[in-house]
Every structure is written in structure tokens, then in C-alpha cells.
């Protein structure tokens, strides 16, 4: 046996290894020179393989590698951007050293949500800073259209001017402009100029070609309340055609920036071929791992810049392989980009001087404190303590303006509450963040308060619509209430689910029953301008639930004349909430008002009518149990289904007669056949009897059956 030894130095290790190869030989007369020759060539060969191969492998891999960084739903949270910028820069620097390209992408809703968005139409801070960070592309979410297409065009133009023509590319693939209406003409100019594009193709430093499209989803498009006259195409063939164009141009990877929500993204991945990665948004989901549907990977990074998604992929033969994924928390551990922090601070100073100072406020001024969290949503269809606080604040504000005629009820959409308030100090920026949506005739951020009058029947109609939408579309459609409490039964037919409404007696904590059949009495209602505006849509699409806002004399308020200042107040929701919490008593004498403990949990203003529901489920019969009981003993299944007489009695007699026939030798076969036949007939009849019993119970308790609810439809949609 000949043994050959050599020393190997691995390229990624700092230690030596001793390797041995054994050669079995039949002839032991090898000469020493031949032995050394074999050793020499084998050593050279092994060193070449062990040292050169890893290098060439790394070069090959680098050619196909890509890192994708992504965010979504930033919603004007500029305070997160200095840390986000520093994190992006650090990753880009590390990847540049590895010759790996990086794409930074966003999937829309970059405006609306904090005090900073009060500067959006004049300074466009969101797009300006996104351009500074170096985003490679973003798309348009529903909130980009809150102020209409022309205002969106103005925001984009300001950012272009701020950055001397350099702006983050905006991709909107399914946006369709109106040929007949001029309301989107300014946005169309940006589209024609290539500022907004149907798709983007980027050739990266390693030669990879990446195609990027942007989609506003079906639900998000419905919720883009200011989009008119724009339309958004959701036809499968159209989207497939856009993806096909990119494939025909030879891209190695197709990325979709989708502002649609996670559920729609999963459907998109199933229906459209060729999308490799979906960077999602709209529903603020925190996905710690990519969700794979077919060959498509779906990503989403929460909201507000709290996370930065980092996806590392390899593309080989136009197939995508995930190497690694991280959802990086952008918190106090992450260092800040000092230059960007200074810019954000300048924006805050402008807000303090130009917007808040006239109201005697400042950005981070402490207004009150709470020893508990104020939460905007619940897992169930019920009230929340933050919803109670906001609706009470609206009632307090309107009463302060019109003390001669107090408000009876206030309503506020749960979906308009944009975040929670953590226990501790509550600042001006916290309050605005919670109720930040909308604008009014005076173009101050936030919806203005309105008051009008409704009859008890109309108040019930509002609650019926609220419960219907909450059950069918989600809890964000539920109206939080003040000045009342009510009960609903989800098992009853649509628009007949409200079982009881009670109104709060002024100045007391007592409630009395509200007669919902009353169509003459008038009660004063407080809300925001949005709810007043949608009353015309309700009347158009659901005449049975018609709501006509009135003045105190019962005259209809027509929306074209809404400038009447008796119905619109100078204050906004966020100002109302600030005034309300600022008037709370200082319980611990630290000169800061304290939110009362009565708001520590929801005040049970929205209640499930549990008695009827328990009665219903306890009384329902199972058809299968009826069949089993019938097999055990004649008529037992009918007794279970409350139908012992006459059917159960008849089957008992029939089976007794059959058993009697079976006892005789000459009639045994006929008796057994009849007994089996009657038993089968009894089982079927017991099954049908249980179903009929359930139908009678449905009618008695006014419960809508599953078959009817599956067929129910509703054309009018809106989102809070």
C-alpha cells in the first residue's frame, strides 16, 4: 500500500488539515521517482480544486444574487425615517462589498397619518425624504388619493422641485384616466412625462433585469374616496398582459408592488402567472416569513416604518430561490441618519410655528396621561375604550359650541381610529395620529365636526347598516357610539338585527328605551363630515334604510348648501379630542390631566344579544341525531324532533305490524322486508322533521338561514 500525504489550506479557514489517500497496488516494485511524480501532480490538482473552485463558485453566485429591501404604509411617520435611512445605508454598504445589488421598494400609502401630513400639500416631505433615502420604486395606495388626483399631482410636482427633478419612481399599472373629465388631467401629465409609469425595468449591476409593476387592489380602490374620475382595472387578463410584456422584454424577475391587502395578494398569486415576488401593503400585516403561493413569494412589513423587510434571493434560469429573509425592527437600537434627522426636525418646527402655535399647542406637548392602554379595535363586534373616548369627545365639543341644544348621540367609524394610545403621557402628536383622516372646507387636516337631526327610525337604520357592514366586511366598519347603548343579534335577517336601543338621559348615567318605530321625533346627532356626506349614497343604494339629515325644524339639509355654518364647526376631530382630554381633572396633582379609570375598558355600549343566540343554539335539532335515534327505537327520532305525533306514532304502528308478520314462518321474509323498508322511511322522515323544526325555529326567532345568507347581496360599499 502506498500512502500519499499533503497539506491543504482551506480558503475560509486558518488551520491546516492533513489528508491521506491510499492506493492499493498489485505490484510493489514502484520506483521512488514515479512515486514522487504521482504525489506532485495529485497535490497540484487537489490544491487547484480546493482553492480555485470556491472562488469561481462565489463569482457565479454573485452574478445571480439580489437583496430586496421593502416597506409599506409609512403614513407620514417621518420620525421613523432617520433610523430607516441608516439601516438601508448599512445594508447597501455591506452588499456593495459583496458585489450584490440592492433594491429598495415601497408599496404605497406613504402619506396621511401624522401631524407631518399637514405639510404634504405644501412641502411634500414624504416623497422628498423617500427620494433622499434612495427608494427604487413605490406605488400609489388609496390614501394617496384622499385629496383628489389634482392634489396628488401637486404633491408629486413639489417633490420633483425639492429634489431638482430626481424623485422616487412611481409605478401604477392598473390606473385608468378619464377621457371625458378634467379632474385627473394634472396627474395624466405626470404619467405622460414618465414620472408615473405602468411598469419599470431595471438592469442591475450584476446584469439581472428586474421588472416592477404596481397595483391598487379592488378593496383599496373602493376605499380611495377621492380617486374620481380615475378608475382602476382589476381584470385578470389585463394584469396578466402587463406581466407578459415584462416577460417578453426578457426580465429575470417580476416584482409586484401591491397595495391590496394580504388576502387579495394570495388570490393575485394564484391567478396571475409570472409574478415572482409580491411586496404587499394596505392591511398593515407583519409577515415574519415570506408566504409562498405557487411560485410567488408574498412579503409585507407592517406599517409606519416600524420594520424593514430584507429578502435575499438568487435567480437562476429565471427561477427565484430565497436565500434568507429578515424583518428588521426599526427601533431605538438602530442608529439615526443625522442629516435626515435634522431635516425632519425642521419640518416639525414649521408645524409648530405655522399650524399649532395659533391653537396654543406644540408637537410633543403633553396634554394628559392614562394609566392604561386606549385600544382602537376589538376582536369582536363591540365597542372599544378608545372609541368611547373619541365619541364622548365629539359630543363634548359640539355641546361646547351649541350649549343651548345638547347632542343626544354621536357616531364614529372604528376604521377612522388610526392607532392605539399606550399607557403614559398623551401628546398632541398622539392625538392627531389617532384621528388624522380627512379634511374640510377650511383645508385644515382632519374632518370637521357636524351636527344634524334624525328620527329614532333613522338612528336604527344607521346602526343596522353599521352591524351589517361589520359582519360582512370587518370590524373597521362598525360605528362607535356615545349617548346610547344597543343590542344586536347576528342570526337575524339583514337590516333586522338590532333588537334594542336605549338612550342616555342627559346629565345622568341612566338609560331609557328608544322607540325605534317613531318617525316624527327628532334627536340631535354629532358626527364628522364624512358620515354626513355618505347619507346620500345610503338613500340611493338602500332606500329602505334612507337617512335624511335635518335641521332642528325638520327641514332636510341638502349637501350642495353644506357651507351653512350652523352645521359645520371650525373645530376638527383632533381638536375636539385635545379639548376633551385637556379638561380631565388632575387626580395626582402633577399638573397633568388624568384620563378617568372609567375608560380603562369599553363601556358596553355595543352588545351581543346573547340570550336569543343561546336560546337558538340550544333549541336547534341535529338531523343526524334524529336518524340515529330512529335506528335505535321506532318513533324515537320523531320524538327528538318534536314530531312524535302523528308521524312517529304511524311509523311505530307500521314497524310493530312488520315485526308481527316476521314472527310467522310463512310471512317472515315479507315481514323482514317491510320492517327494513319502514325503518329506512322512518330515518328519512326523522331527518326531514329535524330540518322542518329548525326552519320553524328560524321563523320564530327571525333568524336568517345559511342558504339565504349565502345568496344575500349588497351593491353599495364603503370603508372607514
Order of alpha helices (4+ residues) and beta strands (2+ residues): beta-beta-alpha-beta-alpha-beta-alpha-alpha-alpha-beta-beta-alpha-beta-beta-beta-alpha-beta-alpha-beta-alpha-beta-beta-beta-beta-beta-alpha-beta-alpha-beta-beta-alpha-beta-alpha-beta-beta-beta-beta-beta-alpha-alpha-beta-alpha-beta-beta-alpha-alpha-alpha-alpha-alpha-alpha
